[in-house]
Amino acid sequence: MLKQLEFGGNVFSFDLLSLLKIPIIFILLGNILFATFLSLRVRILSDTYKSPRNKMIKQIMAIHMIVVIVGTLLSLLFVILT
């Protein structure tokens, strides 16, 4: 049992690849946060200024958010699996 708790054993083994995954995960989560703030900003601007294209702009932003979230989740999956 003590052998498993040693540093470098099966339970607590760290390599350089594991340490490099952490900043990549934070960057991907930051990407989702940035897309959310961008979506809110565009939505506020489209509600402030009335134009006939407001509905189209909201649809484009909804598609953008879906693409960003799906792309980020796929990237996160690839990072975790490597």
Backbone torsions as a table, in degrees:
resi	resn	phi	psi	omega
1	MET	NA	-39.0	178.7
2	LEU	-67.2	-27.0	-179.8
3	LYS	-67.5	-33.6	178.5
4	GLN	-71.4	-27.2	-178.4
5	LEU	-84.8	-7.5	179.6
6	GLU	-69.1	151.9	176.7
7	PHE	-68.7	126.8	-177.0
8	GLY	95.8	-1.5	176.2
9	GLY	-77.9	-165.6	-178.5
10	ASN	-72.0	-29.1	-175.2
11	VAL	-82.5	-46.8	-175.1
12	PHE	-114.1	59.9	178.3
13	SER	-101.2	128.6	179.4
14	PHE	-121.9	137.3	170.6
15	ASP	-130.3	174.8	-175.7
16	LEU	-63.7	-36.0	-179.7
17	LEU	-62.6	-37.9	177.7
18	SER	-65.8	-37.8	178.9
19	LEU	-70.4	-29.7	179.1
20	LEU	-77.8	-19.3	179.2
21	LYS	-71.2	-31.2	-175.5
22	ILE	-62.7	-49.1	177.9
23	PRO	-65.4	-32.3	178.7
24	ILE	-66.0	-39.0	177.8
25	ILE	-64.7	-41.8	177.4
26	PHE	-64.2	-38.0	178.1
27	ILE	-65.4	-41.5	179.1
28	LEU	-66.4	-39.9	176.5
29	LEU	-67.3	-35.5	174.6
30	GLY	-64.9	-33.5	177.0
31	ASN	-63.5	-42.5	177.4
32	ILE	-65.3	-41.1	178.9
33	LEU	-63.4	-42.6	177.9
34	PHE	-63.1	-42.5	179.3
35	ALA	-64.8	-35.9	177.9
36	THR	-66.0	-45.5	178.2
37	PHE	-64.2	-38.7	177.2
38	LEU	-63.9	-40.9	178.7
39	SER	-63.5	-43.2	178.5
40	LEU	-64.6	-38.9	-179.9
41	ARG	-66.1	-44.2	179.2
42	VAL	-66.6	-37.7	179.2
43	ARG	-65.6	-41.4	177.7
44	ILE	-64.0	-42.9	179.3
45	LEU	-66.4	-37.8	179.6
46	SER	-71.2	-27.7	175.6
47	ASP	-78.7	-27.3	-178.7
48	THR	-74.0	-46.1	-178.3
49	TYR	-102.4	119.6	-178.5
50	LYS	-82.3	125.7	175.2
51	SER	-151.0	161.0	-179.2
52	PRO	-69.7	-11.8	-177.6
53	ARG	-96.9	8.4	-178.0
54	ASN	-60.2	-40.3	-179.0
55	LYS	-66.0	-39.5	179.5
56	MET	-66.3	-39.6	179.9
57	ILE	-64.5	-41.4	178.1
58	LYS	-65.4	-37.0	177.2
59	GLN	-66.6	-41.1	178.3
60	ILE	-63.1	-41.5	179.0
61	MET	-67.2	-35.1	177.1
62	ALA	-66.3	-41.3	177.0
63	ILE	-64.3	-40.9	178.7
64	HIS	-61.3	-44.3	179.3
65	MET	-63.3	-41.2	179.3
66	ILE	-63.8	-44.4	-180.0
67	VAL	-63.7	-41.9	180.0
68	VAL	-64.7	-45.2	-178.0
69	ILE	-66.4	-44.7	179.9
70	VAL	-65.9	-43.5	178.9
71	GLY	-63.0	-40.3	179.5
72	THR	-68.9	-40.1	178.2
73	LEU	-66.0	-38.8	175.7
74	LEU	-64.7	-42.0	177.9
75	SER	-63.7	-40.8	178.0
76	LEU	-63.8	-38.2	177.1
77	LEU	-64.0	-42.9	178.4
78	PHE	-65.8	-36.5	178.9
79	VAL	-67.5	-41.8	-178.9
80	ILE	-68.1	-37.3	-176.7
81	LEU	-75.9	-19.1	-179.4
82	THR	-86.0	NA	NA
